[in-house]
């Protein structure tokens, strides 16, 4: 089993799954997502390539479950080398004056509140690694037409990550904020239905490119 441990929150599909598969080459991956079936498919692909994963089918919004997971990681491995946070709620596009209240609340909970609660749980695990690092993915939509809920809460998430980035060096933790190229993910399909996807970057290529930037 690799000595390195990677925690991927939002690992079931898209860029999160691609990061999990890329990291599994030299990490044991702890994959967190709500969709059990998609996690099992991810595990099959990781095992087929010779890697190892631990599946954690849970919602990042459930703080007690995430705290227990972090405790279990500490008890089993003692640290986390890499945390990739891709869990996101992509609310449907809507004029700001017509945003659905439930979508707004879920956007705030998943994109902002969960991030703010996870950082204090995971930073101690990263600090115990030889070179702990966290990775956040920016998607600058704040202020764009119809992106009110997603754009505002994604911007808030990145603002929290930027504050942590400025602070974390004192603990030896590196916080990276990266901007992926457009990819043919389910999230993008919700935002841009009918788009010609042939020219978009594959999630696996983007995961490799972004990891290479910070290696």
C-alpha positions as a LaTeX table, in Angstrom:
\begin{tabular}{lrrr}
\hline
Residue & $x$ (\AA) & $y$ (\AA) & $z$ (\AA) \\
\hline
Unk1 & 0.00 & 0.00 & 0.00 \\
Unk2 & 1.39 & 3.48 & $-0.86$ \\
Unk3 & 2.53 & 5.57 & 2.08 \\
Unk4 & 0.84 & 8.61 & 0.56 \\
Unk5 & $-2.84$ & 9.23 & 1.29 \\
Unk6 & $-5.14$ & 11.31 & $-0.92$ \\
Unk7 & $-8.59$ & 12.49 & 0.17 \\
Unk8 & $-10.87$ & 13.47 & $-2.71$ \\
Unk9 & $-14.18$ & 15.07 & $-1.79$ \\
Unk10 & $-16.57$ & 14.95 & $-4.73$ \\
Unk11 & $-14.87$ & 11.92 & $-6.27$ \\
Unk12 & $-17.72$ & 10.13 & $-8.00$ \\
Unk13 & $-17.51$ & 11.65 & $-11.49$ \\
Unk14 & $-16.02$ & 14.41 & $-13.61$ \\
Unk15 & $-12.81$ & 16.09 & $-12.54$ \\
Unk16 & $-13.03$ & 14.67 & $-9.01$ \\
Unk17 & $-13.02$ & 11.11 & $-10.32$ \\
Unk18 & $-10.19$ & 11.98 & $-12.71$ \\
Unk19 & $-8.12$ & 13.35 & $-9.83$ \\
Unk20 & $-8.82$ & 10.21 & $-7.81$ \\
Unk21 & $-7.65$ & 7.97 & $-10.65$ \\
Unk22 & $-4.54$ & 10.06 & $-11.30$ \\
Unk23 & $-3.57$ & 10.18 & $-7.63$ \\
Unk24 & $-4.15$ & 6.44 & $-7.21$ \\
Unk25 & $-0.93$ & 5.82 & $-9.14$ \\
Unk26 & 1.07 & 6.71 & $-6.04$ \\
Unk27 & $-1.50$ & 7.36 & $-3.29$ \\
Unk28 & $-4.08$ & 5.32 & $-1.46$ \\
Unk29 & $-7.21$ & 7.28 & $-2.32$ \\
Unk30 & $-10.05$ & 7.95 & 0.11 \\
Unk31 & $-12.93$ & 8.80 & $-2.23$ \\
Unk32 & $-15.90$ & 10.75 & $-0.84$ \\
Unk33 & $-19.18$ & 11.25 & $-2.69$ \\
Unk34 & $-22.89$ & 10.70 & $-2.19$ \\
Unk35 & $-23.38$ & 8.30 & $-5.12$ \\
Unk36 & $-22.39$ & 4.79 & $-4.09$ \\
Unk37 & $-22.70$ & 3.28 & $-7.56$ \\
Unk38 & $-20.40$ & 5.87 & $-9.11$ \\
Unk39 & $-17.87$ & 5.36 & $-6.31$ \\
Unk40 & $-17.90$ & 1.62 & $-6.94$ \\
Unk41 & $-17.27$ & 2.20 & $-10.65$ \\
Unk42 & $-14.37$ & 4.50 & $-9.70$ \\
Unk43 & $-12.98$ & 1.80 & $-7.42$ \\
Unk44 & $-13.16$ & $-0.75$ & $-10.26$ \\
Unk45 & $-11.13$ & 1.56 & $-12.51$ \\
Unk46 & $-8.57$ & 2.26 & $-9.78$ \\
Unk47 & $-8.15$ & $-1.43$ & $-9.01$ \\
Unk48 & $-7.86$ & $-2.26$ & $-12.72$ \\
Unk49 & $-4.92$ & 0.14 & $-12.95$ \\
Unk50 & $-3.24$ & $-1.38$ & $-9.89$ \\
Unk51 & $-4.26$ & 1.26 & $-7.35$ \\
Unk52 & $-6.10$ & 1.12 & $-4.05$ \\
Unk53 & $-9.04$ & 3.12 & $-2.77$ \\
Unk54 & $-11.24$ & 3.37 & 0.29 \\
Unk55 & $-14.80$ & 4.41 & $-0.53$ \\
Unk56 & $-16.63$ & 6.83 & 1.75 \\
Unk57 & $-20.21$ & 7.24 & 0.48 \\
Unk58 & $-21.27$ & 10.32 & 2.41 \\
Unk59 & $-22.38$ & 13.91 & 2.00 \\
Unk60 & $-19.83$ & 16.64 & 2.77 \\
Unk61 & $-22.70$ & 18.60 & 4.32 \\
Unk62 & $-22.98$ & 16.09 & 7.18 \\
Unk63 & $-20.34$ & 17.46 & 9.52 \\
Unk64 & $-20.44$ & 14.61 & 12.04 \\
Unk65 & $-19.85$ & 12.02 & 9.31 \\
Unk66 & $-16.95$ & 14.00 & 7.84 \\
Unk67 & $-15.42$ & 14.47 & 11.29 \\
Unk68 & $-15.65$ & 10.73 & 11.90 \\
Unk69 & $-14.02$ & 10.05 & 8.54 \\
Unk70 & $-11.13$ & 12.38 & 9.38 \\
Unk71 & $-10.71$ & 10.64 & 12.72 \\
Unk72 & $-10.69$ & 7.26 & 10.98 \\
Unk73 & $-8.05$ & 8.47 & 8.52 \\
Unk74 & $-5.90$ & 9.64 & 11.41 \\
Unk75 & $-6.31$ & 6.35 & 13.29 \\
Unk76 & $-5.46$ & 4.27 & 10.20 \\
Unk77 & $-2.80$ & 6.32 & 8.40 \\
Unk78 & $-1.97$ & 9.27 & 10.65 \\
Unk79 & $-2.06$ & 11.94 & 7.96 \\
Unk80 & $-3.31$ & 13.10 & 4.55 \\
Unk81 & $-0.80$ & 14.06 & 1.87 \\
Unk82 & $-3.22$ & 15.51 & $-0.68$ \\
Unk83 & $-6.76$ & 16.82 & $-0.34$ \\
Unk84 & $-8.66$ & 17.63 & $-3.54$ \\
Unk85 & $-11.99$ & 19.38 & $-2.97$ \\
Unk86 & $-14.29$ & 19.15 & $-5.97$ \\
Unk87 & $-17.65$ & 18.66 & $-4.22$ \\
Unk88 & $-20.01$ & 21.30 & $-5.55$ \\
Unk89 & $-23.69$ & 22.09 & $-5.95$ \\
Unk90 & $-24.31$ & 23.56 & $-9.38$ \\
Unk91 & $-27.67$ & 25.29 & $-9.09$ \\
Unk92 & $-29.64$ & 25.66 & $-12.32$ \\
Unk93 & $-29.12$ & 28.92 & $-14.17$ \\
Unk94 & $-31.69$ & 31.49 & $-13.16$ \\
Unk95 & $-32.19$ & 35.24 & $-13.03$ \\
Unk96 & $-31.26$ & 36.50 & $-9.57$ \\
Unk97 & $-34.81$ & 37.65 & $-8.95$ \\
Unk98 & $-36.14$ & 34.14 & $-9.61$ \\
Unk99 & $-33.61$ & 31.93 & $-7.78$ \\
Unk100 & $-35.17$ & 28.93 & $-6.08$ \\
Unk101 & $-34.77$ & 29.20 & $-2.30$ \\
Unk102 & $-33.87$ & 25.52 & $-1.89$ \\
Unk103 & $-31.18$ & 25.75 & $-4.57$ \\
Unk104 & $-29.78$ & 28.87 & $-2.93$ \\
Unk105 & $-29.67$ & 27.18 & 0.48 \\
Unk106 & $-28.04$ & 24.05 & $-0.95$ \\
Unk107 & $-25.48$ & 26.15 & $-2.83$ \\
Unk108 & $-24.51$ & 28.00 & 0.34 \\
Unk109 & $-24.41$ & 24.77 & 2.37 \\
Unk110 & $-22.34$ & 22.71 & $-0.08$ \\
Unk111 & $-20.12$ & 25.33 & $-1.66$ \\
Unk112 & $-19.42$ & 27.58 & 1.32 \\
Unk113 & $-20.45$ & 26.17 & 4.69 \\
Unk114 & $-19.11$ & 22.66 & 4.08 \\
Unk115 & $-15.80$ & 24.08 & 2.87 \\
Unk116 & $-15.51$ & 26.25 & 5.94 \\
Unk117 & $-16.12$ & 23.25 & 8.19 \\
Unk118 & $-13.86$ & 20.84 & 6.30 \\
Unk119 & $-10.74$ & 23.01 & 6.36 \\
Unk120 & $-10.38$ & 22.90 & 10.18 \\
Unk121 & $-10.95$ & 19.12 & 10.11 \\
Unk122 & $-8.43$ & 18.38 & 7.36 \\
Unk123 & $-5.64$ & 20.88 & 7.98 \\
Unk124 & $-4.30$ & 18.94 & 11.01 \\
Unk125 & $-4.06$ & 15.81 & 8.84 \\
Unk126 & $-2.22$ & 17.71 & 6.12 \\
Unk127 & 0.13 & 19.27 & 8.66 \\
Unk128 & 1.16 & 15.77 & 9.79 \\
Unk129 & 2.26 & 14.83 & 6.25 \\
Unk130 & 5.80 & 15.57 & 5.01 \\
Unk131 & 4.41 & 17.99 & 2.40 \\
Unk132 & 0.65 & 18.24 & 2.80 \\
Unk133 & $-1.23$ & 20.02 & 0.07 \\
Unk134 & $-4.83$ & 21.01 & $-0.64$ \\
Unk135 & $-6.27$ & 21.65 & $-4.09$ \\
Unk136 & $-9.29$ & 23.81 & $-4.89$ \\
Unk137 & $-10.70$ & 24.39 & $-8.38$ \\
Unk138 & $-11.75$ & 27.87 & $-9.37$ \\
Unk139 & $-14.59$ & 28.61 & $-11.80$ \\
Unk140 & $-14.95$ & 32.41 & $-11.91$ \\
Unk141 & $-18.63$ & 32.91 & $-12.67$ \\
Unk142 & $-19.38$ & 35.49 & $-9.98$ \\
Unk143 & $-21.38$ & 38.38 & $-11.40$ \\
Unk144 & $-22.23$ & 36.68 & $-14.68$ \\
Unk145 & $-25.83$ & 36.69 & $-15.88$ \\
Unk146 & $-27.94$ & 33.81 & $-14.52$ \\
Unk147 & $-25.06$ & 32.41 & $-12.40$ \\
Unk148 & $-26.22$ & 34.10 & $-9.20$ \\
Unk149 & $-26.35$ & 31.11 & $-6.83$ \\
Unk150 & $-23.44$ & 29.16 & $-8.29$ \\
Unk151 & $-21.25$ & 32.15 & $-9.08$ \\
Unk152 & $-21.64$ & 33.81 & $-5.69$ \\
Unk153 & $-21.11$ & 30.68 & $-3.62$ \\
Unk154 & $-18.21$ & 29.41 & $-5.73$ \\
Unk155 & $-16.54$ & 32.81 & $-5.37$ \\
Unk156 & $-17.09$ & 32.64 & $-1.61$ \\
Unk157 & $-15.54$ & 29.16 & $-1.49$ \\
Unk158 & $-12.45$ & 30.38 & $-3.32$ \\
Unk159 & $-12.21$ & 33.42 & $-1.04$ \\
Unk160 & $-12.08$ & 31.10 & 1.98 \\
Unk161 & $-9.44$ & 29.00 & 0.24 \\
Unk162 & $-7.39$ & 32.12 & $-0.54$ \\
Unk163 & $-7.44$ & 33.15 & 3.11 \\
Unk164 & $-6.32$ & 29.68 & 4.11 \\
Unk165 & $-3.64$ & 29.77 & 1.42 \\
Unk166 & $-2.20$ & 32.95 & 2.96 \\
Unk167 & $-2.27$ & 31.46 & 6.46 \\
Unk168 & $-1.37$ & 27.80 & 5.96 \\
Unk169 & 2.29 & 28.19 & 5.05 \\
Unk170 & 3.02 & 28.66 & 8.74 \\
Unk171 & 1.90 & 25.04 & 9.26 \\
Unk172 & 3.85 & 23.71 & 6.28 \\
Unk173 & 0.63 & 23.12 & 4.28 \\
Unk174 & 0.44 & 24.19 & 0.64 \\
Unk175 & $-2.95$ & 25.38 & $-0.62$ \\
Unk176 & $-3.30$ & 25.46 & $-4.41$ \\
Unk177 & $-6.12$ & 27.19 & $-6.26$ \\
Unk178 & $-6.20$ & 26.00 & $-9.86$ \\
Unk179 & $-8.39$ & 26.88 & $-12.83$ \\
Unk180 & $-9.28$ & 23.93 & $-15.08$ \\
Unk181 & $-9.92$ & 24.28 & $-18.78$ \\
Unk182 & $-13.54$ & 23.75 & $-19.90$ \\
Unk183 & $-14.43$ & 20.05 & $-19.78$ \\
Unk184 & $-17.43$ & 17.99 & $-20.96$ \\
Unk185 & $-18.71$ & 17.36 & $-17.44$ \\
Unk186 & $-22.30$ & 16.97 & $-16.28$ \\
Unk187 & $-22.04$ & 20.31 & $-14.47$ \\
Unk188 & $-21.01$ & 22.14 & $-17.64$ \\
Unk189 & $-23.77$ & 20.40 & $-19.61$ \\
Unk190 & $-26.31$ & 21.87 & $-17.19$ \\
Unk191 & $-24.91$ & 25.35 & $-17.78$ \\
Unk192 & $-24.35$ & 25.08 & $-21.54$ \\
Unk193 & $-26.83$ & 22.57 & $-23.00$ \\
Unk194 & $-26.35$ & 21.90 & $-26.68$ \\
Unk195 & $-22.74$ & 23.08 & $-26.63$ \\
Unk196 & $-20.31$ & 21.49 & $-29.09$ \\
Unk197 & $-18.24$ & 19.44 & $-26.65$ \\
Unk198 & $-15.71$ & 18.12 & $-29.17$ \\
Unk199 & $-13.14$ & 20.80 & $-28.38$ \\
Unk200 & $-13.34$ & 20.53 & $-24.60$ \\
Unk201 & $-10.51$ & 19.04 & $-22.53$ \\
Unk202 & $-11.02$ & 15.61 & $-21.01$ \\
Unk203 & $-11.14$ & 15.45 & $-17.19$ \\
Unk204 & $-8.29$ & 12.92 & $-17.15$ \\
Unk205 & $-6.06$ & 15.22 & $-19.21$ \\
Unk206 & $-6.94$ & 18.17 & $-16.98$ \\
Unk207 & $-6.23$ & 16.24 & $-13.78$ \\
Unk208 & $-2.81$ & 15.26 & $-15.14$ \\
Unk209 & $-2.06$ & 18.80 & $-16.30$ \\
Unk210 & $-3.06$ & 20.43 & $-13.03$ \\
Unk211 & $-1.16$ & 17.93 & $-10.88$ \\
Unk212 & 1.92 & 18.48 & $-13.03$ \\
Unk213 & 1.70 & 22.22 & $-12.38$ \\
Unk214 & 2.09 & 21.74 & $-8.63$ \\
Unk215 & 4.44 & 18.76 & $-8.56$ \\
\hline
\end{tabular}
